[in-house]
Amino acid sequence: MDNKLHYFHYLQFLLLLSSSCFSLVAFSWISPYNENKNYEGSSDLVNLEYHMGPVLSSPIKLYIIWYGNWNPSHQATIRDFLNSFSSSYAPHPSVADWWRTIRLYTDQTGQNISTISLSGEFFDFKYSQGKYLSRLSVQYVIKNAVRSYPKALPLNYKNGVYLVLTSYDVQVQEFCRAVCGFHYFTFPSILGVTVPYAWVGYSGKQCPGFCAYPFAWPKNSGKPPPSTINGGNSLMGAPNGDPGVDGMISVIAHELAEVSSNPLVNAWYAGNDPIAPTEIADLCLGVYGTGAGGGFVGQVYKDSWGNGFNLHGVKGRKFLVQWVWNPLRKRCFGPNAMD
Ligand SMILES: *[C@@H]1O[C@H](CO)[C@@H](O)[C@H](O)[C@H]1NC(C)=O
């Protein structure tokens, strides 16, 4: 306790010296989703179980497929975020620190989930499968990317994970109505092999209130946007300047945590239904810091413009990423935890 207080004063002192320093004045944010099932506090009610399947225990090579018409500055934000997973250069609490919680999960041979590194990118600017994608057609997007000439991605079925990111003008089955992203694995009948993949959509135009929370507010929530404890204005500012992209960052992190711990949907999940499993990030939806729950996203930091964040990344970037279930502490956890 004393240590923490000391640290706090030290940072306030630094703030006086430098206006570009981030503020450690943690602030809470109110969630519109009061009914959210989240478990920031320890809970014996969570029956997260291991179902004997594999986890991604070889060093994970991540391949991005940019589908559609992407803004280069949005791409740069996402690329820096993904490069932050394997970087030791960012200050604590970092994206790499956040990944350490995911690495606590093991398979039945005792192998932990491994490291993750961005290993290739493909630009499907011609919308190879059109502007409406079904869940299944996302697999054809991957097939196109690994078969394309001349700049195909490798078909890496040993330790590859494919991340399909759709632009503002692409509709995806259930996007904005039920989901902001999902993960699954490819079928041999489509790709010839089974490889894990995830999809996340850019929600900035279609449904920021649904997928870019807490940077945007759901229009139909029936509640006014939150006010900050210091009487500031309504919404949390996006640390990289775009609610759609900053919201996507947390969804991407959510899907990478789950595809690694439940790649074939037979490893780590709670509940008895493998068709609708509650996975390690689902358990902590809307939780970004200590004290989350009951409508609060928890204590996070403010940058010098007042935008919210809880993790540092490469190139001085800041990100807001939800917590995941920690299997040893048996509660939601992130490296910005204050307890
Ligand atoms: C692997 O998982 C075990 C069990 O959760 C944990 O004690 C250990 O620290 C993990 N190792 C790494 C490298 O994260």
The ligand as an SDF file (V2000), in Angstrom:
LIG
                    3D

 14 14  0  0  0  0  0  0  0  0999 V2000
    2.6790  -21.9150  -17.8660 C   0  0  0  0  0  0  0  0  0  0  0  0
    1.4780  -22.1640  -17.1550 O   0  0  0  0  0  0  0  0  0  0  0  0
    1.6520  -22.4360  -15.8010 C   0  0  0  0  0  0  0  0  0  0  0  0
    0.2780  -22.8150  -15.2510 C   0  0  0  0  0  0  0  0  0  0  0  0
   -0.6300  -21.7650  -15.4270 O   0  0  0  0  0  0  0  0  0  0  0  0
    2.2740  -21.2560  -15.1020 C   0  0  0  0  0  0  0  0  0  0  0  0
    2.4930  -21.5490  -13.7250 O   0  0  0  0  0  0  0  0  0  0  0  0
    3.5720  -20.8770  -15.7830 C   0  0  0  0  0  0  0  0  0  0  0  0
    4.0770  -19.6840  -15.2350 O   0  0  0  0  0  0  0  0  0  0  0  0
    3.3280  -20.6800  -17.2670 C   0  0  0  0  0  0  0  0  0  0  0  0
    4.5580  -20.3760  -17.9910 N   0  0  0  0  0  0  0  0  0  0  0  0
    4.6810  -19.2920  -18.7680 C   0  0  0  0  0  0  0  0  0  0  0  0
    5.9610  -19.1670  -19.5160 C   0  0  0  0  0  0  0  0  0  0  0  0
    3.8260  -18.4280  -18.8350 O   0  0  0  0  0  0  0  0  0  0  0  0
  1  2  1  0
  1 10  1  0
  2  3  1  0
  3  4  1  0
  3  6  1  0
  4  5  1  0
  6  7  1  0
  6  8  1  0
  8  9  1  0
  8 10  1  0
 10 11  1  0
 11 12  1  0
 12 13  1  0
 12 14  2  0
M  END
$$$$
